[in-house]
């Protein structure tokens, strides 16, 4: 029976290129820990779903008044004084 060794690969070390042996060792460790079926299904799932699109953040100034109120923001503009409305 093959013994598994802990995965300790500094793959993101600056100035170090990733070698094929590092990737093979990493995949063997992942398959050893999680099983080949689970790793294959996870890889297929990532390939089939594609990349997630980064959602654009809407500036608070573009939100309508009821959305601003729903998330706890104050009004975008304060109401004009009552005296100006009566003119």
N, C-alpha and C positions, 0 to 999 in steps of 0.2 A: 504494500500500500504506500502510495506516495504521500509524503508529509507536505503540508502547506506552510509556506513561510509568509510572514506579514508583508504587506505591500508598503514599501518605503522607498519610493522613487522620487527624486527631486526633478520632476519633469519641467517645472517652470523656473528653474534656476537660470538667471540671466547669463548669456554667453555660452550656454551649453546646448548643443544640438541634440535632438531626440533621436536615439538610435533604434534600429529595428528590434534589437534584443530587449530594450526597455519596454517597447510596446508589447512584445510577445510575453514578457514576464508579467506585465500589468494585466493583459488579457487572461493569462493562465490563472493569476491570482483572483481576478473577478469571477471567472468561470468556476474556479474551485470553491469560492465562497458562496456564490448564488446559484450555481448550476447552469449547464449549457442551455437548457430550454428557456429559462427565465432571461438569460442574457440575450439569446436570439430573439425572443419576443420583444424585449425592450428595444433592441436595435431596429427591428422591423417597425415597431411603433413610432420611433423617431423618424425613420425614413418616410413612412406613409403620411404622417401628420404635417411634415414640413416645419419650417421655422415659424415661430410665433412673431407676429408683427408687433412692433413696439407701438403702444398706444400714444397718441398725441395728447399732451396735457392742454386742456382748454384754460386760457387765462380767466381769472375770476371776473374781469371786466366784461367778458363776453357772455356770462351766464345771465339767464333771465332772473327776474326778481323772485319768483317762487322757488327756483332752484337754489338761489343764494340763501333764502330763508330756510329751506329744507336742510342744508348742510351747516347751518349755524353762522353764516356770514351776515353782516349788516347790509343795509341797502346800498346800492351803488351810488345813488345820489340822494341827498336829503330832500325832503319835500320843501317846496317854497313856503315862505311865511304866509300865514293865513291872510294878512293884510294885502299882500300882492294878489292873491286869488280873488279878493272881493273887488278889485278895481275894474 
